[in-house]
Amino acid sequence: MRLLTSLALAMTTLTAAAASCPPDALGTSRTLTLPRAAGAWGTAQHAPLPGLAPKEVVLTFDDGPRPESTPLVLKALADQCVQATFFMNGEPMARHPELARQVRDAGHSVGMHGFRHDNFAQLPAEDQGRDLKAMIATYTDVLGEAPPAYRFPFLAESPVLMKALDKLGIAVMSVDAGAEDWLPDQTPQMLADKLLSQLAKPGGGLILLHDAQDQTARALPHLLQVLKAGGYRVVHLRWR
Ligand SMILES: [Zn+2]
């Protein structure tokens, strides 16, 4: 009897979770699970991410976690039942470990984006290696697992770190499209127009946004609506 009660309770919880996702939500259409391995993806610099169909997009957010804006991004994603990937910097991760874990615990994937946000192409090799070491240590300490992927700050890939990441079996993630949301004073419509225009050529792929930007956090509900109206489907990228 007790078993039946807990079963009924579990089913109610499941139904409640499903019900909390509105029928007209954008939703996550499927999960693409990649093996942990070296590689470099994103047509801005490399080959397209393998396994994505036309009109499929992977949402990625850089430069967090940031208490002023990341929770708003999490809410906008949850409201549309969408899973994304967050490329976090080590410094804010170490300052706000609970927020980093909140992102992961909400079902999103987490990659690395440099301990500091340096342009590694302009740094001595020794400093680059030190930054990667600090980044990996912070990620492992905060999330309790090994990092699967890395995106270079400013997408400024350096031969030294490319070689190190390859040796460690960590994937490098570039981009296919973005909204230039680091530019000041962008309205939601300006960001949406830029995103759609940048998506037109690749037809889908890795979308670069910034959860550390207030304007992006504010615009995200609109951007998700626009993606849905444009017939794009969100794929949740994971690593096993
Ligand atoms: Zn960045």
py3Dmol code that shows the C-alpha trace and the ligand (Angstrom):
import py3Dmol

protein = """\
ATOM      1  CA  MET A   1       0.000   0.000   0.000  1.00  0.00           C
ATOM      2  CA  ARG A   2       2.789   2.354   0.986  1.00  0.00           C
ATOM      3  CA  LEU A   3       4.516   1.510  -2.298  1.00  0.00           C
ATOM      4  CA  LEU A   4       1.370   2.346  -4.247  1.00  0.00           C
ATOM      5  CA  THR A   5       1.056   5.651  -2.434  1.00  0.00           C
ATOM      6  CA  SER A   6       4.632   6.644  -3.228  1.00  0.00           C
ATOM      7  CA  LEU A   7       4.112   5.543  -6.824  1.00  0.00           C
ATOM      8  CA  ALA A   8       1.001   7.701  -7.087  1.00  0.00           C
ATOM      9  CA  LEU A   9       2.899  10.575  -5.516  1.00  0.00           C
ATOM     10  CA  ALA A  10       5.783  10.176  -7.969  1.00  0.00           C
ATOM     11  CA  MET A  11       3.363  10.148 -10.900  1.00  0.00           C
ATOM     12  CA  THR A  12       1.634  13.287  -9.624  1.00  0.00           C
ATOM     13  CA  THR A  13       5.024  15.001  -9.404  1.00  0.00           C
ATOM     14  CA  LEU A  14       5.843  13.948 -12.961  1.00  0.00           C
ATOM     15  CA  THR A  15       2.506  15.178 -14.249  1.00  0.00           C
ATOM     16  CA  ALA A  16       2.975  18.462 -12.391  1.00  0.00           C
ATOM     17  CA  ALA A  17       6.398  18.916 -13.999  1.00  0.00           C
ATOM     18  CA  ALA A  18       4.972  18.256 -17.454  1.00  0.00           C
ATOM     19  CA  ALA A  19       2.007  20.525 -16.764  1.00  0.00           C
ATOM     20  CA  SER A  20       4.295  23.383 -15.730  1.00  0.00           C
ATOM     21  CA  CYS A  21       5.616  23.466 -19.280  1.00  0.00           C
ATOM     22  CA  PRO A  22       3.027  25.390 -21.344  1.00  0.00           C
ATOM     23  CA  PRO A  23       1.880  23.647 -24.547  1.00  0.00           C
ATOM     24  CA  ASP A  24       3.033  26.566 -26.694  1.00  0.00           C
ATOM     25  CA  ALA A  25       6.527  26.618 -25.130  1.00  0.00           C
ATOM     26  CA  LEU A  26       9.557  26.453 -27.413  1.00  0.00           C
ATOM     27  CA  GLY A  27      10.772  23.362 -25.536  1.00  0.00           C
ATOM     28  CA  THR A  28      13.899  21.271 -26.001  1.00  0.00           C
ATOM     29  CA  SER A  29      13.314  19.116 -29.068  1.00  0.00           C
ATOM     30  CA  ARG A  30      16.019  16.539 -28.307  1.00  0.00           C
ATOM     31  CA  THR A  31      19.344  15.891 -26.592  1.00  0.00           C
ATOM     32  CA  LEU A  32      22.570  15.448 -28.543  1.00  0.00           C
ATOM     33  CA  THR A  33      25.085  13.526 -26.424  1.00  0.00           C
ATOM     34  CA  LEU A  34      28.719  13.726 -27.496  1.00  0.00           C
ATOM     35  CA  PRO A  35      31.493  11.501 -26.189  1.00  0.00           C
ATOM     36  CA  ARG A  36      34.126  13.369 -24.161  1.00  0.00           C
ATOM     37  CA  ALA A  37      36.864  13.870 -26.720  1.00  0.00           C
ATOM     38  CA  ALA A  38      39.102  16.487 -28.272  1.00  0.00           C
ATOM     39  CA  GLY A  39      37.708  18.281 -31.312  1.00  0.00           C
ATOM     40  CA  ALA A  40      36.810  21.778 -32.436  1.00  0.00           C
ATOM     41  CA  TRP A  41      33.347  22.798 -33.613  1.00  0.00           C
ATOM     42  CA  GLY A  42      31.469  25.846 -34.884  1.00  0.00           C
ATOM     43  CA  THR A  43      31.712  27.234 -38.415  1.00  0.00           C
ATOM     44  CA  ALA A  44      33.080  30.646 -37.347  1.00  0.00           C
ATOM     45  CA  GLN A  45      36.419  28.817 -36.980  1.00  0.00           C
ATOM     46  CA  HIS A  46      35.920  25.073 -37.481  1.00  0.00           C
ATOM     47  CA  ALA A  47      33.625  22.371 -38.848  1.00  0.00           C
ATOM     48  CA  PRO A  48      29.904  22.328 -38.002  1.00  0.00           C
ATOM     49  CA  LEU A  49      28.947  20.457 -34.832  1.00  0.00           C
ATOM     50  CA  PRO A  50      28.400  16.840 -35.936  1.00  0.00           C
ATOM     51  CA  GLY A  51      24.883  15.461 -35.633  1.00  0.00           C
ATOM     52  CA  LEU A  52      22.900  18.682 -35.985  1.00  0.00           C
ATOM     53  CA  ALA A  53      20.154  18.836 -38.612  1.00  0.00           C
ATOM     54  CA  PRO A  54      19.162  22.028 -40.480  1.00  0.00           C
ATOM     55  CA  LYS A  55      17.112  24.396 -38.278  1.00  0.00           C
ATOM     56  CA  GLU A  56      18.498  22.832 -35.110  1.00  0.00           C
ATOM     57  CA  VAL A  57      20.226  25.209 -32.693  1.00  0.00           C
ATOM     58  CA  VAL A  58      22.238  24.833 -29.474  1.00  0.00           C
ATOM     59  CA  LEU A  59      21.930  27.821 -27.134  1.00  0.00           C
ATOM     60  CA  THR A  60      25.155  28.817 -25.390  1.00  0.00           C
ATOM     61  CA  PHE A  61      25.763  31.564 -22.799  1.00  0.00           C
ATOM     62  CA  ASP A  62      29.204  32.977 -21.935  1.00  0.00           C
ATOM     63  CA  ASP A  63      30.912  35.019 -19.199  1.00  0.00           C
ATOM     64  CA  GLY A  64      28.819  34.009 -16.160  1.00  0.00           C
ATOM     65  CA  PRO A  65      27.803  33.134 -13.609  1.00  0.00           C
ATOM     66  CA  ARG A  66      26.651  36.639 -12.634  1.00  0.00           C
ATOM     67  CA  PRO A  67      24.052  37.058  -9.846  1.00  0.00           C
ATOM     68  CA  GLU A  68      22.496  40.168 -11.458  1.00  0.00           C
ATOM     69  CA  SER A  69      21.620  38.487 -14.774  1.00  0.00           C
ATOM     70  CA  THR A  70      22.183  34.698 -14.803  1.00  0.00           C
ATOM     71  CA  PRO A  71      19.051  33.966 -12.673  1.00  0.00           C
ATOM     72  CA  LEU A  72      16.946  35.941 -15.191  1.00  0.00           C
ATOM     73  CA  VAL A  73      18.399  33.857 -18.016  1.00  0.00           C
ATOM     74  CA  LEU A  74      17.616  30.669 -16.063  1.00  0.00           C
ATOM     75  CA  LYS A  75      14.025  31.841 -15.598  1.00  0.00           C
ATOM     76  CA  ALA A  76      13.530  32.691 -19.276  1.00  0.00           C
ATOM     77  CA  LEU A  77      14.889  29.262 -20.248  1.00  0.00           C
ATOM     78  CA  ALA A  78      12.733  27.474 -17.646  1.00  0.00           C
ATOM     79  CA  ASP A  79       9.615  29.360 -18.791  1.00  0.00           C
ATOM     80  CA  GLN A  80      10.138  27.928 -22.294  1.00  0.00           C
ATOM     81  CA  CYS A  81      11.408  24.501 -21.069  1.00  0.00           C
ATOM     82  CA  VAL A  82      14.698  25.003 -22.882  1.00  0.00           C
ATOM     83  CA  GLN A  83      18.108  23.530 -21.940  1.00  0.00           C
ATOM     84  CA  ALA A  84      21.313  25.377 -22.821  1.00  0.00           C
ATOM     85  CA  THR A  85      25.087  25.280 -22.340  1.00  0.00           C
ATOM     86  CA  PHE A  86      26.898  27.840 -20.156  1.00  0.00           C
ATOM     87  CA  PHE A  87      30.586  28.560 -20.778  1.00  0.00           C
ATOM     88  CA  MET A  88      31.659  29.983 -17.421  1.00  0.00           C
ATOM     89  CA  ASN A  89      34.726  31.957 -16.430  1.00  0.00           C
ATOM     90  CA  GLY A  90      36.708  30.640 -13.473  1.00  0.00           C
ATOM     91  CA  GLU A  91      36.795  33.880 -11.465  1.00  0.00           C
ATOM     92  CA  PRO A  92      33.007  34.357 -11.181  1.00  0.00           C
ATOM     93  CA  MET A  93      32.582  30.583 -10.741  1.00  0.00           C
ATOM     94  CA  ALA A  94      34.871  30.703  -7.699  1.00  0.00           C
ATOM     95  CA  ARG A  95      33.038  33.790  -6.360  1.00  0.00           C
ATOM     96  CA  HIS A  96      29.535  32.353  -6.918  1.00  0.00           C
ATOM     97  CA  PRO A  97      29.866  28.553  -6.730  1.00  0.00           C
ATOM     98  CA  GLU A  98      26.263  28.117  -5.584  1.00  0.00           C
ATOM     99  CA  LEU A  99      24.990  29.939  -8.694  1.00  0.00           C
ATOM    100  CA  ALA A 100      27.212  27.781 -10.935  1.00  0.00           C
ATOM    101  CA  ARG A 101      25.720  24.664  -9.324  1.00  0.00           C
ATOM    102  CA  GLN A 102      22.211  26.120  -9.666  1.00  0.00           C
ATOM    103  CA  VAL A 103      22.774  26.391 -13.445  1.00  0.00           C
ATOM    104  CA  ARG A 104      23.978  22.764 -13.609  1.00  0.00           C
ATOM    105  CA  ASP A 105      21.196  21.529 -11.283  1.00  0.00           C
ATOM    106  CA  ALA A 106      18.581  23.163 -13.548  1.00  0.00           C
ATOM    107  CA  GLY A 107      19.681  20.608 -16.161  1.00  0.00           C
ATOM    108  CA  HIS A 108      21.953  22.816 -18.257  1.00  0.00           C
ATOM    109  CA  SER A 109      25.408  21.811 -19.486  1.00  0.00           C
ATOM    110  CA  VAL A 110      28.475  23.708 -18.299  1.00  0.00           C
ATOM    111  CA  GLY A 111      31.748  24.288 -20.137  1.00  0.00           C
ATOM    112  CA  MET A 112      34.770  26.538 -19.498  1.00  0.00           C
ATOM    113  CA  HIS A 113      35.613  30.003 -20.844  1.00  0.00           C
ATOM    114  CA  GLY A 114      39.001  30.881 -19.271  1.00  0.00           C
ATOM    115  CA  PHE A 115      39.699  31.577 -15.585  1.00  0.00           C
ATOM    116  CA  ARG A 116      40.155  35.268 -16.367  1.00  0.00           C
ATOM    117  CA  HIS A 117      38.692  36.662 -19.575  1.00  0.00           C
ATOM    118  CA  ASP A 118      42.056  37.172 -21.259  1.00  0.00           C
ATOM    119  CA  ASN A 119      42.968  37.283 -24.924  1.00  0.00           C
ATOM    120  CA  PHE A 120      45.294  34.279 -24.917  1.00  0.00           C
ATOM    121  CA  ALA A 121      46.629  34.953 -28.390  1.00  0.00           C
ATOM    122  CA  GLN A 122      48.406  37.947 -26.794  1.00  0.00           C
ATOM    123  CA  LEU A 123      49.707  36.240 -23.608  1.00  0.00           C
ATOM    124  CA  PRO A 124      52.989  34.414 -22.954  1.00  0.00           C
ATOM    125  CA  ALA A 125      52.639  30.622 -23.115  1.00  0.00           C
ATOM    126  CA  GLU A 126      53.324  30.248 -19.395  1.00  0.00           C
ATOM    127  CA  ASP A 127      50.432  32.568 -18.437  1.00  0.00           C
ATOM    128  CA  GLN A 128      48.077  30.740 -20.793  1.00  0.00           C
ATOM    129  CA  GLY A 129      48.927  27.400 -19.185  1.00  0.00           C
ATOM    130  CA  ARG A 130      48.478  28.864 -15.702  1.00  0.00           C
ATOM    131  CA  ASP A 131      45.017  30.221 -16.602  1.00  0.00           C
ATOM    132  CA  LEU A 132      43.856  26.868 -18.008  1.00  0.00           C
ATOM    133  CA  LYS A 133      45.102  25.055 -14.914  1.00  0.00           C
ATOM    134  CA  ALA A 134      43.214  27.464 -12.625  1.00  0.00           C
ATOM    135  CA  MET A 135      40.082  27.167 -14.784  1.00  0.00           C
ATOM    136  CA  ILE A 136      40.066  23.366 -14.705  1.00  0.00           C
ATOM    137  CA  ALA A 137      40.761  23.309 -10.941  1.00  0.00           C
ATOM    138  CA  THR A 138      37.884  25.719 -10.234  1.00  0.00           C
ATOM    139  CA  TYR A 139      35.436  23.858 -12.496  1.00  0.00           C
ATOM    140  CA  THR A 140      36.309  20.520 -10.894  1.00  0.00           C
ATOM    141  CA  ASP A 141      36.142  21.953  -7.377  1.00  0.00           C
ATOM    142  CA  VAL A 142      32.781  23.729  -7.878  1.00  0.00           C
ATOM    143  CA  LEU A 143      30.947  21.129  -9.961  1.00  0.00           C
ATOM    144  CA  GLY A 144      32.677  17.951  -8.791  1.00  0.00           C
ATOM    145  CA  GLU A 145      33.297  16.626 -12.287  1.00  0.00           C
ATOM    146  CA  ALA A 146      35.788  16.965 -15.125  1.00  0.00           C
ATOM    147  CA  PRO A 147      35.089  19.721 -17.685  1.00  0.00           C
ATOM    148  CA  PRO A 148      34.095  18.474 -21.160  1.00  0.00           C
ATOM    149  CA  ALA A 149      34.436  21.611 -23.283  1.00  0.00           C
ATOM    150  CA  TYR A 150      36.090  25.012 -23.626  1.00  0.00           C
ATOM    151  CA  ARG A 151      35.310  28.223 -25.478  1.00  0.00           C
ATOM    152  CA  PHE A 152      38.107  30.786 -25.893  1.00  0.00           C
ATOM    153  CA  PRO A 153      37.428  34.312 -24.590  1.00  0.00           C
ATOM    154  CA  PHE A 154      36.924  36.586 -27.648  1.00  0.00           C
ATOM    155  CA  LEU A 155      37.116  33.300 -29.655  1.00  0.00           C
ATOM    156  CA  ALA A 156      40.841  34.115 -29.712  1.00  0.00           C
ATOM    157  CA  GLU A 157      42.201  30.590 -30.071  1.00  0.00           C
ATOM    158  CA  SER A 158      45.911  30.209 -29.287  1.00  0.00           C
ATOM    159  CA  PRO A 159      48.119  27.373 -30.581  1.00  0.00           C
ATOM    160  CA  VAL A 160      49.445  26.741 -27.040  1.00  0.00           C
ATOM    161  CA  LEU A 161      46.011  26.158 -25.484  1.00  0.00           C
ATOM    162  CA  MET A 162      44.607  24.382 -28.557  1.00  0.00           C
ATOM    163  CA  LYS A 163      47.404  21.846 -28.135  1.00  0.00           C
ATOM    164  CA  ALA A 164      46.845  21.548 -24.358  1.00  0.00           C
ATOM    165  CA  LEU A 165      43.068  21.049 -24.735  1.00  0.00           C
ATOM    166  CA  ASP A 166      43.615  18.459 -27.455  1.00  0.00           C
ATOM    167  CA  LYS A 167      45.967  16.544 -25.158  1.00  0.00           C
ATOM    168  CA  LEU A 168      43.416  16.690 -22.313  1.00  0.00           C
ATOM    169  CA  GLY A 169      40.584  15.449 -24.576  1.00  0.00           C
ATOM    170  CA  ILE A 170      38.542  18.638 -24.043  1.00  0.00           C
ATOM    171  CA  ALA A 171      36.417  19.858 -26.970  1.00  0.00           C
ATOM    172  CA  VAL A 172      36.785  23.427 -28.253  1.00  0.00           C
ATOM    173  CA  MET A 173      33.467  25.086 -29.011  1.00  0.00           C
ATOM    174  CA  SER A 174      33.369  28.052 -31.366  1.00  0.00           C
ATOM    175  CA  VAL A 175      30.086  29.448 -32.745  1.00  0.00           C
ATOM    176  CA  ASP A 176      27.845  29.469 -35.816  1.00  0.00           C
ATOM    177  CA  ALA A 177      25.737  32.541 -35.064  1.00  0.00           C
ATOM    178  CA  GLY A 178      25.214  35.230 -32.450  1.00  0.00           C
ATOM    179  CA  ALA A 179      23.479  38.537 -31.803  1.00  0.00           C
ATOM    180  CA  GLU A 180      26.519  40.745 -31.013  1.00  0.00           C
ATOM    181  CA  ASP A 181      24.940  41.190 -27.589  1.00  0.00           C
ATOM    182  CA  TRP A 182      28.155  42.658 -26.152  1.00  0.00           C
ATOM    183  CA  LEU A 183      27.515  45.902 -28.058  1.00  0.00           C
ATOM    184  CA  PRO A 184      25.925  48.578 -25.822  1.00  0.00           C
ATOM    185  CA  ASP A 185      22.270  49.660 -25.957  1.00  0.00           C
ATOM    186  CA  GLN A 186      20.776  46.787 -27.936  1.00  0.00           C
ATOM    187  CA  THR A 187      16.992  46.466 -27.794  1.00  0.00           C
ATOM    188  CA  PRO A 188      15.394  42.989 -27.816  1.00  0.00           C
ATOM    189  CA  GLN A 189      14.310  43.579 -31.427  1.00  0.00           C
ATOM    190  CA  MET A 190      17.814  44.633 -32.513  1.00  0.00           C
ATOM    191  CA  LEU A 191      19.249  41.469 -30.955  1.00  0.00           C
ATOM    192  CA  ALA A 192      16.527  39.316 -32.526  1.00  0.00           C
ATOM    193  CA  ASP A 193      17.096  40.798 -35.989  1.00  0.00           C
ATOM    194  CA  LYS A 194      20.842  40.220 -35.753  1.00  0.00           C
ATOM    195  CA  LEU A 195      20.407  36.661 -34.497  1.00  0.00           C
ATOM    196  CA  LEU A 196      18.025  35.711 -37.311  1.00  0.00           C
ATOM    197  CA  SER A 197      20.242  37.303 -39.936  1.00  0.00           C
ATOM    198  CA  GLN A 198      23.353  35.492 -38.604  1.00  0.00           C
ATOM    199  CA  LEU A 199      21.449  32.184 -38.443  1.00  0.00           C
ATOM    200  CA  ALA A 200      20.275  32.441 -42.040  1.00  0.00           C
ATOM    201  CA  LYS A 201      23.579  31.363 -43.614  1.00  0.00           C
ATOM    202  CA  PRO A 202      24.496  28.321 -41.468  1.00  0.00           C
ATOM    203  CA  GLY A 203      20.767  27.494 -41.094  1.00  0.00           C
ATOM    204  CA  GLY A 204      21.243  26.569 -37.417  1.00  0.00           C
ATOM    205  CA  GLY A 205      24.109  25.520 -35.144  1.00  0.00           C
ATOM    206  CA  LEU A 206      25.772  26.944 -32.039  1.00  0.00           C
ATOM    207  CA  ILE A 207      24.261  30.262 -30.931  1.00  0.00           C
ATOM    208  CA  LEU A 208      26.493  32.551 -28.852  1.00  0.00           C
ATOM    209  CA  LEU A 209      24.849  34.783 -26.221  1.00  0.00           C
ATOM    210  CA  HIS A 210      26.037  36.209 -22.872  1.00  0.00           C
ATOM    211  CA  ASP A 211      24.253  35.535 -19.574  1.00  0.00           C
ATOM    212  CA  ALA A 212      26.514  38.186 -17.987  1.00  0.00           C
ATOM    213  CA  GLN A 213      24.772  40.895 -20.077  1.00  0.00           C
ATOM    214  CA  ASP A 214      21.665  42.539 -18.583  1.00  0.00           C
ATOM    215  CA  GLN A 215      20.284  43.382 -22.031  1.00  0.00           C
ATOM    216  CA  THR A 216      20.565  39.743 -23.116  1.00  0.00           C
ATOM    217  CA  ALA A 217      18.813  38.503 -19.975  1.00  0.00           C
ATOM    218  CA  ARG A 218      16.006  41.009 -20.588  1.00  0.00           C
ATOM    219  CA  ALA A 219      15.735  40.157 -24.303  1.00  0.00           C
ATOM    220  CA  LEU A 220      15.848  36.370 -23.915  1.00  0.00           C
ATOM    221  CA  PRO A 221      12.059  35.777 -23.713  1.00  0.00           C
ATOM    222  CA  HIS A 222      11.724  37.660 -27.026  1.00  0.00           C
ATOM    223  CA  LEU A 223      14.688  35.863 -28.628  1.00  0.00           C
ATOM    224  CA  LEU A 224      13.194  32.466 -27.733  1.00  0.00           C
ATOM    225  CA  GLN A 225       9.844  33.501 -29.224  1.00  0.00           C
ATOM    226  CA  VAL A 226      11.536  34.643 -32.414  1.00  0.00           C
ATOM    227  CA  LEU A 227      13.449  31.355 -32.711  1.00  0.00           C
ATOM    228  CA  LYS A 228      10.187  29.430 -32.338  1.00  0.00           C
ATOM    229  CA  ALA A 229       8.414  31.596 -34.910  1.00  0.00           C
ATOM    230  CA  GLY A 230      11.366  31.055 -37.282  1.00  0.00           C
ATOM    231  CA  GLY A 231      10.926  27.280 -37.057  1.00  0.00           C
ATOM    232  CA  TYR A 232      14.181  26.658 -35.142  1.00  0.00           C
ATOM    233  CA  ARG A 233      14.349  23.703 -32.759  1.00  0.00           C
ATOM    234  CA  VAL A 234      16.502  23.725 -29.629  1.00  0.00           C
ATOM    235  CA  VAL A 235      18.859  20.798 -29.070  1.00  0.00           C
ATOM    236  CA  HIS A 236      20.375  20.202 -25.636  1.00  0.00           C
ATOM    237  CA  LEU A 237      24.059  19.420 -25.954  1.00  0.00           C
ATOM    238  CA  ARG A 238      25.464  16.999 -23.367  1.00  0.00           C
ATOM    239  CA  TRP A 239      28.660  15.042 -22.880  1.00  0.00           C
ATOM    240  CA  ARG A 240      28.882  11.499 -21.537  1.00  0.00           C
TER     241      ARG A 240
END
"""
ligand_1 = """\
1
ZN
Zn 33.459 35.889 -23.187
"""
view = py3Dmol.view(width=600, height=400)
view.addModel(protein, "pdb")
view.setStyle({"model": 0}, {"cartoon": {"style": "trace"}})
view.addModel(ligand_1, "xyz")
view.setStyle({"model": 1}, {"stick": {}})
view.zoomTo()
view.show()
